Amino acid sequence: MENYFTSQRDHIFRNVEVLIYVFDVESRDIEKDLQYYQTCLEAMAANSQGAKVFTLIHKMDLVQEDLRDQIFAERVQELRARSHPMQIEAFRTSIWDETLYQAWSSIVYTLVPNVSLLETHLGRFASLCEAEEVVLFERTTFLVISHTAPPDSHRRHPDLHRFEKISNIIKQFKQSCTKSQVQFKSMEFRHPTFTAFVDVLTPNTYVLLVMADPSIQSAATLMNIRMARAHFEKLEANQLR
């Protein structure tokens, strides 16, 4: 760490867009951790003003359950005081539940330029397809970039962790495809109450469409996805300029 802050300081901290700093909640030397963190912030302030800062309070599963909220709140309060005047966002995480996936998805979400415009277009796409929900995943990690439902949809999905579950299913299936020396492109799920489609939308994203109307043919939905690609590719290209 000292080497990062001395001989490599200008190289590592120049033109940084995001700092994601992970704290071990069971660290035996919290003060030293905080000193390293503050040194990072000082280097960022000198070389990358305007960068976004995210902190993960990790291994929260090791903390006694009835103390987790209190300990997390105390750590966040301390971090915000040490980060001033920089604004930070903090997450409590563990590899044993959905919190780590949610944290990374939230970070990715904040990095998407003009995300409100993207969600507007996804909403229109959902309405045109008569879909219950449309979810956009980053292509490599399958983290959620955005999701939306038509304006007239008032349903609240009972499973708040469904995106992580879907992501894990797709990633495991992609690994199986790789072992079989084939490339994953798309997937279709059928159930008596819904049909779901996962397909490429742009070079950087996959889209999930959930259809609850059994009268809508699969071919029509797949054609809608195919026809939407050029539009979303153009939207993505404009956002990245």
C-alpha positions, 0 to 999 in steps of 0.5 A, spaced: 500 500 500 505 504 501 508 503 494 501 505 491 502 512 495 509 514 493 512 512 487 506 510 483 501 515 486 500 519 480 500 513 475 494 509 479 490 515 481 490 519 475 484 519 471 480 515 476 472 515 475 471 510 481 474 508 487 471 502 490 474 501 497 473 495 501 473 494 509 473 488 513 468 489 518 473 484 523 479 488 521 484 488 527 487 495 525 481 499 523 485 506 524 490 503 519 485 502 514 482 508 515 488 512 514 490 508 508 483 510 505 484 517 507 490 517 503 487 514 497 482 520 498 487 525 498 491 522 492 484 522 488 483 529 490 490 531 487 489 527 481 482 525 479 477 531 482 470 529 481 471 521 481 465 517 485 467 514 491 464 507 494 465 503 500 463 496 502 463 494 509 464 487 508 463 480 511 457 483 515 455 475 516 460 475 521 457 480 525 452 478 530 445 479 527 442 484 532 448 488 532 449 489 524 445 495 523 448 499 529 455 497 527 454 499 519 451 505 521 457 507 526 462 505 520 458 509 515 458 515 520 466 515 521 467 514 513 463 520 512 466 524 517 473 522 514 471 523 507 469 530 508 468 534 503 467 528 498 460 525 498 461 517 498 456 511 498 456 505 503 454 498 502 454 493 507 456 486 504 457 479 504 458 473 499 453 469 503 447 473 501 444 478 495 448 484 498 454 484 494 450 483 488 446 489 490 452 493 491 455 492 485 449 493 481 448 499 484 455 502 483 454 500 475 447 503 475 450 510 477 456 509 472 451 509 466 450 516 463 443 518 462 440 512 465 433 516 466 433 516 458 435 509 458 429 507 463 424 512 459 426 508 452 426 501 456 419 503 459 416 504 451 419 498 449 416 494 455 409 498 453 410 496 445 411 489 447 406 488 452 411 486 457 410 485 465 417 487 466 424 489 462 431 488 465 437 490 462 443 486 464 451 488 463 453 482 458 459 480 461 458 480 469 450 480 468 449 485 473 443 489 473 443 496 469 436 498 469 429 495 469 422 497 468 415 496 467 410 499 463 406 505 466 400 501 467 403 495 470 401 496 478 404 489 480 409 489 485 414 482 484 414 478 491 421 476 490 426 482 491 432 478 489 430 475 483 435 479 479 441 476 482 437 469 482 436 470 474 444 472 474 446 466 477 442 461 473 445 465 466 452 465 469 452 458 470 448 456 464 454 460 460 459 456 464 456 450 461 456 452 454 463 454 455 465 447 457 461 444 451 465 449 447 459 453 444 457 460 445 451 462 449 446 467 445 439 467 448 435 463 453 427 462 453 423 460 459 416 457 459 411 457 465 404 456 465 403 463 468 409 467 464 414 466 458 421 470 459 426 471 454 433 473 455 437 475 448 442 480 446 440 487 446 447 491 444 454 489 444 454 490 451 448 488 454 443 482 454 435 484 455 430 480 459 423 480 457 417 477 461 411 476 458 404 474 462 400 474 456 399 467 453 396 469 447 403 473 445 407 468 440 414 467 442 416 469 434 413 476 435 417 477 442 423 475 439 422 479 433 421 485 437 427 484 440 431 484 434 427 490 431 429 494 437 437 492 437 439 498 432 435 503 436 438 501 443 445 500 440 444 507 437 442 510 444 448 506 447 453 509 442 450 516 443 451 515 451 458 513 451 461 519 447 
